[in-house]
Amino acid sequence: MNGFPYTISHIAEILDAKSFNQKQDALISKLVTDSRIVIDPEHSLFFALNAKRDGHTYLKDAYLNGVRNFVISDDRYLNAFSDANIILVADVLMALQNLSKYHRQQHNLKVLGITGSNGKTIVKEWLYQLLAADFNIVRSPKSFNSQIGVPLSVWEISDSHTLGIFEAGISKVEEMELLADIIRPGIGVLTNLGEAHAEGFASQKEKLLEKLKLFKEAELFIYSPEYTLGLNPGDLPGKSKFSWSLKEKADLQILFIEPIDGKNYIRASYKGTEIECLIPFSDKAAVENGIICWATLLALGYTPEEADVRLEKLTRVSMRLELKNGINQCSVIDDSYSADISSLAIALDFLNLQNQYPKRTVILSDISETGKSEEVLYAEIAALLKQKNVDRLIGIGPHISSSAELFEMENTFFESTEAFIEQFPALHFNSETILIKGARRFEFERISKLIAQKVHDTVMEIDLNALAGNLQFYRAKLKPGVKIMAMVKAFSYGSGSFEIANLLQYHKVDYLAVAYTDEGVALRKGGIKMPIMVMSPEPSAFDAIVRYKLEPEIYNADILRRFIDFVKEDHYPVHLKMDTGMHRLGFEEPDLPELLNLLRGTDKVKVASVFSHLVGSEEGLHDEFTRHQVARFKAMADVIGTELNYPFIRHISNTSGVSRHPEAQLDMVRIGIGLYGFDGGLKGNAGLQTVAVLKTTVTQVKQIKPNETVGYGRKGLLPEGGTIATVKIGYADGYSRAFGNGVGAMLIHGKKAPTVGVICMDMCMLDVTGLDVKTGDEAIVFNDQLSIAELARQIGTIPYEILTNVSQRVKRVYFYE
C-alpha cells in the first residue's frame, strides 16, 4: 500500500460527502479513473469522471475488474452494486483533486514543480536521473500533467519519499491554480514556453502568467528571461531566483555551444568564473532541456564539477511504448528504458490491447526505489500480471528472481541480462506478443535487438495516441447516442492493419469497415471481434465472409440474390447501400420495389444498416447538394423502414460531414481520413493531430562539381556545384517520381533539402549544400512540419494518395504513451 492508507469512511469525511458503505473499514491505496487500468482492485477507488465520456457508464466494467469502491455524482447509480461502497459527490473531478490535495498536505517533503509548453516531461525524467542518487523520488508517471494526471501523480507520495518531481500542463485560464494547490512546489522550473497549447489563451503573456501561478508559493524559481519576455523581474514568483540565458546576462550565462561527435560541449559564466559541461545529445531541444537541468543542479547547490559529471551520464528518455514486428511471428512492445509500477500498468494495458496472438509474454527487470518491501512490491506485480492475463513471465534480476514463487503463470528467471542473452536460443519465442520492460541499468535494448525484426532504414512511425485523440475530436462533435464506424480499408490508409483496429476496438468504436474480404479476414485473424462491414463483397468471397462473421455491403439486387442463395443461417446481417449522388455503387429509388420484394421473401438476411455516401461534404460549394443527398437518403431509408418490422442503423455522414454537417449525423457516422489527421472541411485541419511520420536515412554524401549531373537521364543539375545526400527511399517505397527534380523536399536537421534529379526505385538524391549532413542522418519525408497535405499539393494529388501509396515494405512502428 501507499504507506498512508485511508479507509473509505475517512475519504468520505475528507470530501464532506454522503457515503453508502457496506464495509466502513475498506482500505484505499489506489485511485482509478480508467476501468481498464486497475492494479489492485481490492484497494482501489474508482472515480466516475465526466471527462471525454461519462465515467458512470464504466462503473460495471470497473466492478467486473474487481473494484468495490466508487465515487459518483449521479445518484441513479447508488444501488448499482449491492456489495459496493459508494461515495456521492457533486463533482467527481473536484473530489479527486480535493482528496489528492489533502494527501499532499499530510507529507512534508521537498517538491519540485515543472511547467512550460515544451520539454516538461524530458526535464522531469532527466532531473530524476540526476537526483536519484541523493533522494527517494516520487514523480509524475509518463506525462501525467493534467487536471486528472496531477492528482493521480501526487497521490503516489508515501512517507518514504524525500523529493517529489511533478509536471503541470494547462490548456486554458483558471486551471493552474487548482494544480498549484495540489502540488505545492517549493522549487519551480519553467521550461520552453513555445506556441503549443496557445488556443485557450488570449495572448502569449496571458499563457505565461497563468503558468507562473504554479510557483506562487515557491521558495526558488529557475527560469530563462527569454521565456518571460514582457514581465518585470518583480512580477516573477519565487523568494529567490536562478536565471540562465543563451543571449543575456544571467546567473548561468551560456557563452558558446560546440557540437562534438554527436554531443554538445557547453561553456558558461557562473559566479564570475567560466564552467563547462558536456550534454550527450546533439539536437537543439535536448541541449536546451539539458541546460535547464544544469541550471537546476547549480541552483540546488551542486558544484559545477559534480553537475558536469552527472550531466554527461544522462540517457535518452523514451516516453512512448514502441510496437514493432518481432522474430518468429511475434509482436514486440518495447519499453526497455524504464520500470516502475505506474508505467508497468500502462504498458500492460497496451499489451492487453493487442489481440493478434493468443499468448502474452512479459520480460521484466527488477523494480527499485519504490519505497515498498520486496515482498509487498512483487506480490503487487504478480497480482497485476495475473489480472492482465499475462501467460508467461521472464524475470531478470536478483530481486524478482528471489520472488519467483509469487508468480503463478509460466515463468523463467535470470540473474542478469547477460544470463538471459546466453540462454536466448533455448527460450523459443513464437506467435506471441512480448512486452519488454526494464530499468535502464539492465540495458534491455540488447534484448529488444534480439527479439525485434531489423527495421528497414525507411520507416513510418504511427502515433496511436494522436489517432485516439483524433477519434475523440470527432466523438466530441456527435450528438448523444450516435455510433461510429471507423474506416480501416486500404491497410488503414497505409497506417497498418490489426495495430490500428486493436486501438479502435479498445476505444469502443461501434463498427469497422474494410474494402475487401481479405482485409476483414486479416483483422479477424488478428483478434478483432467487433462488427466489420465489407464494402466490396465479391461472390467468390462469400464463404470467407460467413466463416469469419463479416457483414457485406449489398449494393444491387443481383448481389443480394446471390448472397441469399449462399447463406445457410437465418438473419445474417447485411448493409444496404443507397446511391444518392455518388453514382458509384448502390440502389436508386427505382430499385427499391425489387429490393423490398427480395427482403420480404426471405429470412436469410437481416438489414443491419442502410447508408449512403456524401460526395462533397468538405466544400461549401456543394452544401446545397449535400442537403439534397441527406433528404434523398432519409426518404429512401423511410421507404425501407416502413416495410421492415425491425429497426436498423441509418448513416450517410463521413469525416467532413461530421465537422461541417451536424444535421447529417443520423444514427451513425463513418470516420476515415479524419482519424489520420486530415479533414478537407477543417481549415488547416484545425484541432487534429499528426498521426504518421515517414522518415529515412542518408546513405552517402557526395560533393558535386559545377555542371555535373545527378541521376538517371542526367536530369539533376547543380550549376554552381554543391553537396548531395543519397537517401534510402524511392518510388518502390511510395515516394512518387513526381517529387523529382526539385518538386519535393525532405527535412534534414529541420532544414528543407530539395530533391535533385529523378526519383529512383529504392533511393533518391537531395541537395544539402550548406547543411552539415553526414551518413546515417535522419531525413523526414513528412511529419507535422512538412505535412502530407503540403506533399499532396506539390504533386497535385490528395493526402489519401500520399498515405496509401507508402509501400508495405516500409516498416511501420507504432508508438503509444
Secondary structure, DSSP 8 states (H G I E B T S, - for coil): --SS-EEHHHHHHHTT-EEE-S-TT-EE-EEES-TT--S-GGGEEEE--BSSSBGGGGHHHHHHTT--EEEES-GGGTTS-TT-EEEE-S-HHHHHHHHHHHHHHT---EEEEEE-SSSHHHHHHHHHHHHTTTS-EEE-STT--STTHHHHHHTT--TT-SEEEEE---SSTTSHHHHHHHH--SEEEE----STT-TTSSSHHHHHHHHHGGGTT-SEEEE-GGGSTT--GGGS--SEEEEEESSS--SEEEEEEEEETTEEEEEEEETTEEEEEEES--SHHHHHHHHHHHHHHHHTT--HHHHHHHHHT------SEEEEEBSTT-EEEEETT---HHHHHHHHHHHHH--SSSEEEEEEE----SSS-HHHHHHHHHHHHHHTT--EEEEESHHHHHTGGG--SEEEEESSHHHHHHHGGGS---SEEEEEE--GGG-THHHHHHHB----SSEEEEEHHHHHHHHHHHHTTS-TT-EEEEE-HHHHHTT-SHHHHHHHHHTT-SEEEESSHHHHHHHHHTT--S-EEESS--GGGHHHHHHTT-EEEE-SHHHHHHHHHH--SSSEEEEEEB-SS--SSSB-GGGHHHHHHHHHT-SSEEEEEEE---SSTT-GGGHHHHHHHHHHHHHHHHHHHHH-SS--EEEEE-HHHHHH-GGG-TTEEEE-GGGGT--TTSGGGTT----EEEEEEEEEEEEE-TT-EESGGG-EE-TT-EEEEEES--GGGT--GGGTTTT-EEEETTEEEEEES---SS-EEEE-TTS---TT-EEEEESSSS-HHHHHHHTT--HHHHHHTS-TTSEEEEEE-
